[in-house]
């Protein structure tokens, strides 16, 4: 049988003992062997008595068959007027206390109920630039209130453990007023709609005032000071790939407060090459050395308070330009790469021969700058070279119309490497030799193959 009692006197906001108070207990289970969490029924102080009195063993709580454990929790709510529910929004005075249960059987405690208190404003500001949204964010505004009475922590809260405690302390029915400091005032905003945004049309230092008012017309205020400036954003576009010794057009895509820009400078590999350009002025540049390069775009502008220079670097990786030249070579051709390498070293040369869309020969490697090949039969072939350097890949291919075999006594196929050699990279089939009959009494004999014929 459970017998854990909670009782005490009730005092009002002036510290005077009071009666005609409603109260209720919430049991929060924190242990698997305890009864489930639950609310008691609403109780009322008896006439002419100024106390609350409730027991975990009451039938509307855990009863005789329930159980609790050390570490479970209890909240006791008290409020007036007593005919209202604690979740109503027309309470006059209210408050709550909290216990973590130990091994005691009685928890005597005098309590106090208070009227509605002033809410707490907690807002932050985000944003700094003209013609862009700035924001006021709610970072913890609350209508909850905490105090100590008779050496016990008391509180007024909207929710705890996912349960509504006192809806009087919920901020869903509050209003927000904002004076943005530039002549713009917004009123009766709902806190649930935060963050609140605004756009300043000119730079300056602005004083923002935010007022939060709860459902009992009690207000808190917060003063926010902000420094708003003009801002520009770097941007530069060009079409890839960029080749060695070939001119390329670079087009600015600068945005923001472009009317505040005086001029734009461009540094190529840290050397000022193009200076005093308009914010949207294109320029052409030719890189004459291999490797990786940088273009630094520096915008000179005034942010509304001072002259500033804002720079951003863009990386240019010179791309390889694949190309080869073919030469007659014994029974076929030799293909020699004369590609322009953009960013050494060369990681890979890849050669592919295709016929009717199928790859019939393939070879690759970092040293395969030459490719020897004999076309195995007549038809239309494509020879493709793909070159990969440190940063990029480029390919080049040509079509060859073969009308007669280049070498009748070759075994077909193709080859590759830095010196001539015949190499079968791929075949449509692997010949199979079938021994039909061998007439010989010698066990140790040799077979001379003079011809191979194909059979279905």
C-alpha positions in Angstrom: 0.0 0.0 0.0 1.3 3.4 -1.0 1.3 6.2 1.6 3.3 9.2 0.4 1.7 12.5 1.4 2.2 16.1 0.2 0.6 18.9 2.2 1.1 22.5 3.4 -0.3 25.9 3.8 -1.0 28.1 0.7 0.0 31.8 0.6 -1.0 34.5 -1.9 1.2 37.1 -3.7 1.3 39.3 -0.6 2.4 36.4 1.6 -1.0 36.1 3.3 -2.4 32.7 3.9 -5.3 32.0 1.5 -8.1 29.5 0.8 -10.4 28.6 -2.2 -7.5 27.2 -4.2 -7.6 24.4 -6.7 -4.6 22.0 -7.0 -3.5 19.0 -8.9 -0.6 16.5 -8.9 1.3 15.1 -11.8 3.3 11.9 -11.3 6.3 11.5 -13.6 7.6 7.9 -13.9 11.3 7.6 -14.5 11.7 3.8 -13.7 10.6 0.8 -15.6 9.2 -0.8 -12.4 7.1 2.2 -11.5 3.5 2.9 -12.5 3.0 5.0 -15.6 3.0 8.8 -15.5 -0.4 10.2 -14.8 -2.4 13.2 -13.5 -4.6 13.2 -10.4 -8.0 14.7 -10.4 -8.4 18.4 -9.6 -8.7 18.9 -5.8 -9.9 21.9 -3.8 -9.0 23.3 -0.4 -11.7 22.6 2.0 -13.8 25.6 3.4 -12.0 27.5 6.0 -8.8 25.5 5.5 -5.8 27.0 3.9 -4.0 23.8 3.0 -3.5 21.4 0.1 -3.3 17.7 0.9 -2.7 14.9 -1.6 -1.3 11.3 -1.4 0.3 9.1 -4.1 -1.8 6.3 -2.8 -5.1 8.1 -3.6 -7.4 6.1 -5.9 -7.1 8.7 -8.7 -3.3 8.4 -8.6 -1.3 5.1 -8.0 -3.9 3.6 -5.6 -3.2 0.5 -3.6 -1.8 -1.6 -6.5 0.5 1.0 -8.0 4.2 1.5 -7.4 6.8 4.2 -7.4 10.6 4.3 -7.1 13.2 6.7 -5.8 14.0 9.1 -8.7 10.4 9.4 -9.9 9.1 13.0 -9.9 6.1 14.9 -8.8 4.7 18.3 -9.7 2.0 20.0 -7.6 0.0 22.8 -9.3 -2.1 25.3 -7.4 -4.2 28.1 -8.8 -7.2 30.5 -8.5 -10.0 30.9 -9.3 -10.7 27.4 -8.1 -13.5 26.9 -10.6 -11.1 27.1 -13.5 -8.8 24.5 -15.0 -5.1 25.2 -14.7 -4.9 25.3 -18.6 -7.4 28.1 -18.8 -6.1 31.6 -19.8 -8.0 33.6 -17.2 -6.2 32.5 -14.0 -5.6 35.1 -11.3 -2.8 33.6 -9.2 -0.9 30.3 -9.7 2.3 28.4 -9.1 3.8 25.0 -8.9 6.5 23.1 -7.0 8.5 20.0 -8.0 10.0 17.0 -6.1 12.4 14.2 -7.1 11.1 11.4 -4.9 13.4 9.9 -2.2 12.5 7.5 0.6 10.4 10.0 2.6 6.7 9.3 3.4 5.7 12.9 3.9 6.6 16.1 2.1 5.4 19.0 4.1 5.8 22.3 2.3 4.2 25.7 2.5 3.6 27.1 -1.0 2.9 30.5 -2.7 0.8 31.4 -5.7 1.5 34.6 -7.7 -0.2 36.7 -10.3 1.1 37.0 -13.8 4.7 38.3 -14.0 6.6 40.3 -16.7 7.9 38.1 -19.6 11.5 37.9 -20.5 12.7 39.2 -23.9 15.5 37.3 -25.6 16.1 38.3 -29.2 19.2 38.3 -31.5 19.9 40.2 -34.7 21.3 38.7 -37.9 22.3 40.7 -41.0 24.5 43.7 -41.9 23.9 44.9 -45.4 21.8 47.3 -47.4 19.2 45.9 -49.7 19.4 42.5 -48.0 17.1 40.9 -45.5 18.1 41.4 -41.9 16.5 39.3 -39.2 15.3 39.4 -35.6 15.3 35.9 -34.1 13.7 34.7 -30.9 16.5 32.9 -29.0 14.7 32.2 -25.8 11.9 34.7 -25.0 9.7 33.3 -22.3 6.8 34.0 -20.1 8.0 31.5 -17.4 8.8 32.8 -14.0 10.8 31.3 -11.0 11.0 32.3 -7.4 11.7 30.9 -3.9 9.2 30.8 -1.1 9.7 29.0 2.2 13.0 27.7 1.0 11.4 25.9 -1.9 11.7 26.6 -5.7 8.4 27.7 -7.2 7.6 28.2 -10.9 5.1 29.3 -13.4 5.7 27.4 -16.7 3.9 26.8 -19.9 5.0 23.2 -20.3 7.0 20.5 -18.6 7.5 16.8 -19.6 5.4 17.6 -22.7 2.4 18.4 -20.5 0.7 21.8 -20.4 1.2 23.2 -16.9 -0.2 26.7 -17.1 -1.3 28.0 -20.6 -1.2 31.5 -19.1 2.6 31.2 -19.5 2.5 30.1 -23.1 3.6 32.8 -25.7 1.3 31.7 -28.5 -1.1 34.6 -27.7 1.5 37.2 -27.2 2.2 40.2 -29.5 5.5 41.6 -30.8 6.1 45.2 -31.8 9.2 46.2 -33.6 10.6 49.7 -34.3 13.3 49.1 -36.9 14.8 52.6 -36.3 14.4 53.8 -39.9 10.8 55.0 -39.5 9.4 51.5 -40.0 7.2 50.2 -37.1 5.5 46.8 -37.2 2.9 45.9 -34.6 1.0 42.9 -33.3 3.3 40.3 -34.8 3.0 36.8 -33.5 6.1 35.3 -31.8 5.4 32.0 -33.6 6.2 33.8 -36.9 9.8 34.6 -35.9 12.3 35.3 -37.3 11.1 38.8 -38.5 12.8 40.3 -41.5 13.4 43.8 -42.7 15.4 45.5 -45.5 17.3 48.8 -45.0 17.6 51.0 -48.1 20.6 53.0 -46.9 23.7 52.4 -44.7 23.7 53.7 -41.1 23.7 52.8 -37.4 20.2 51.9 -36.4 18.5 51.5 -33.0 15.9 48.7 -33.0 13.4 48.3 -30.2 11.5 45.0 -29.7 8.5 44.8 -27.3 7.0 41.5 -26.2 3.5 41.7 -24.6 1.9 38.7 -22.9 -1.8 38.0 -22.6 -2.1 40.1 -19.4 -0.6 43.1 -21.2 2.7 42.8 -19.3 5.6 43.8 -21.5 9.4 43.4 -21.8 11.6 45.5 -24.1 14.9 44.8 -25.8 17.2 47.4 -27.5 19.3 46.2 -30.4 22.0 48.4 -32.1 23.1 47.5 -35.6 25.6 48.7 -38.2 24.3 48.5 -41.8 26.7 48.8 -44.7 26.7 48.4 -48.5 28.1 45.1 -49.7 29.4 43.7 -53.0 29.9 40.1 -54.1 32.7 38.9 -56.3 32.1 36.9 -59.3 33.9 35.8 -62.5 32.9 33.5 -65.2 34.7 31.8 -68.1 34.2 28.8 -70.3 36.3 25.7 -69.7 38.6 24.4 -71.0 41.4 27.0 -70.9 44.2 26.1 -73.3 47.8 27.2 -73.5 48.5 30.2 -75.9 44.8 30.6 -76.6 42.9 33.8 -75.7 40.0 33.3 -73.3 37.3 35.9 -72.4 36.6 36.5 -68.7 33.2 38.0 -67.7 32.6 39.5 -64.3 29.4 38.6 -62.4 29.7 41.1 -59.6 26.5 41.7 -57.6 25.3 43.6 -54.6 25.5 47.4 -54.3 27.2 47.8 -57.6 26.5 51.6 -57.6 29.0 51.9 -54.8 31.8 50.4 -56.9 34.6 52.7 -58.1 36.6 50.3 -60.2 37.9 46.7 -60.4 41.4 45.4 -60.7 42.6 42.0 -61.8 45.8 40.3 -60.8 47.2 37.4 -62.8 49.4 35.2 -60.7 49.8 38.2 -58.2 50.8 40.7 -60.9 48.4 43.6 -61.6 47.5 43.2 -65.3 44.1 44.8 -65.8 43.4 47.8 -63.6 40.6 50.4 -63.4 37.9 48.3 -65.1 34.2 48.8 -64.8 32.3 46.3 -62.5 30.9 44.5 -65.6 33.8 45.0 -68.0 35.1 41.9 -69.7 38.8 41.2 -70.5 40.7 38.7 -72.6 43.8 36.9 -71.4 46.2 34.4 -72.8 48.2 32.1 -70.6 51.6 31.2 -72.0 52.9 28.9 -69.4 51.7 25.5 -68.3 50.3 24.6 -64.9 47.9 26.2 -62.5 47.2 30.0 -62.4 45.2 32.4 -60.4 43.1 35.4 -61.3 42.5 37.7 -58.3 39.5 40.1 -58.7 39.7 43.1 -56.4 36.6 45.4 -56.1 37.2 48.9 -54.9 34.1 50.4 -53.4 32.6 52.5 -50.5 30.5 50.6 -47.9 28.8 53.8 -46.8 31.3 54.5 -44.1 34.7 53.9 -45.6 36.5 52.9 -48.8 37.2 49.2 -49.0 38.9 46.6 -51.3 37.3 43.2 -51.5 39.3 40.5 -53.4 38.6 36.9 -54.4 40.9 34.4 -56.2 39.9 32.1 -59.0 42.0 29.1 -60.0 42.7 28.4 -63.6 44.0 25.0 -64.6 45.4 24.9 -68.1 43.9 22.0 -69.9 45.7 19.6 -72.2 44.8 19.8 -75.9 44.9 16.2 -77.3 46.1 15.7 -80.8 48.1 13.1 -82.7 49.6 12.7 -86.2 49.7 9.3 -88.0 52.6 8.0 -90.1 53.0 4.9 -92.3 54.8 2.1 -90.5 55.5 -1.3 -92.0 52.2 -3.2 -91.9 50.1 -0.3 -90.5 50.3 3.1 -89.0 52.1 4.7 -86.1 50.1 7.3 -84.2 52.3 9.9 -82.4 50.8 12.2 -79.8 51.7 15.8 -80.4 49.3 17.0 -77.7 49.8 20.2 -75.8 50.0 19.4 -72.1 48.4 22.0 -69.9 49.4 21.0 -66.4 52.3 18.4 -66.4 52.9 15.7 -65.7 51.0 13.4 -68.0 49.2 10.8 -66.0 47.8 8.8 -68.9 47.6 8.3 -72.6 44.7 6.2 -73.7 44.3 4.9 -77.3 41.1 3.3 -78.5 40.2 1.9 -81.9 36.5 1.4 -82.6 34.6 -0.2 -85.4 30.8 0.0 -85.7 30.7 1.5 -82.2 32.7 -1.4 -80.6 36.2 -1.0 -79.1 38.4 -3.5 -80.9 41.7 -2.3 -79.5 42.7 -0.5 -76.3 45.9 0.5 -74.7 46.9 3.0 -72.1 49.7 4.2 -69.8 51.8 7.2 -68.9 54.5 6.3 -71.5 52.1 5.4 -74.3 52.7 8.5 -76.4 53.0 6.3 -79.5 50.5 3.7 -80.8 51.3 1.2 -83.5 48.4 -0.4 -85.2 47.5 -2.6 -88.2 43.8 -2.6 -89.1 42.6 -6.2 -89.2 40.1 -5.9 -92.0 38.4 -3.3 -94.2 35.9 -0.9 -93.0 35.5 2.4 -91.2 37.5 2.8 -88.0 37.9 5.6 -85.5 41.1 6.1 -83.5 40.7 8.1 -80.4 43.4 9.5 -78.1 42.6 10.7 -74.6 45.2 12.6 -72.6 45.0 13.1 -68.8 47.4 15.5 -67.1 47.5 16.7 -63.5 44.1 18.4 -63.5 42.2 17.8 -66.7 41.5 15.4 -69.6 41.2 16.0 -73.3 40.5 13.8 -76.3 40.9 13.8 -80.0 39.8 11.3 -82.7 39.8 10.8 -86.4 38.1 8.5 -88.8 40.0 6.1 -91.1 38.4 4.4 -94.1 40.3 1.1 -94.8 39.6 -0.3 -98.3 42.3 -3.0 -98.4 44.3 -4.9 -95.9 47.5 -3.2 -95.0 49.5 -6.4 -94.4 48.2 -9.8 -95.6 50.7 -11.9 -93.7 50.0 -10.2 -90.3 48.1 -11.9 -87.6 45.8 -8.9 -87.4 45.1 -7.0 -84.2 47.1 -3.9 -83.2 49.7 -2.7 -80.8 51.2 0.2 -78.9 54.2 1.5 -77.0 57.3 3.6 -77.4 58.8 1.3 -80.0 57.2 -0.9 -82.8 55.8 -4.1 -81.8 52.8 -6.3 -82.8 50.3 -6.7 -80.1 46.9 -8.4 -80.0 44.9 -6.4 -77.6 41.5 -7.9 -78.3 40.0 -10.5 -80.7 36.4 -11.5 -81.5 37.3 -15.1 -80.7 40.1 -17.4 -79.5 40.9 -20.2 -82.1 40.4 -23.7 -80.9 42.5 -26.5 -82.4 40.6 -29.8 -82.7 42.6 -33.0 -83.3 40.5 -35.2 -85.6 42.8 -38.3 -86.0 46.5 -39.2 -85.4 47.8 -42.4 -87.0 51.1 -43.3 -85.3 52.4 -46.1 -83.1 54.8 -43.8 -81.4 53.6 -42.6 -78.0 56.1 -39.7 -78.0 55.3 -37.8 -81.2 54.9 -34.3 -82.4 52.1 -32.7 -84.3 52.9 -30.1 -87.0 50.0 -27.7 -87.5 50.0 -26.4 -91.1 46.6 -24.7 -91.2 43.7 -23.7 -89.0 40.2 -23.8 -90.3 37.1 -22.4 -88.7 34.0 -24.5 -88.0 30.6 -23.5 -86.9 
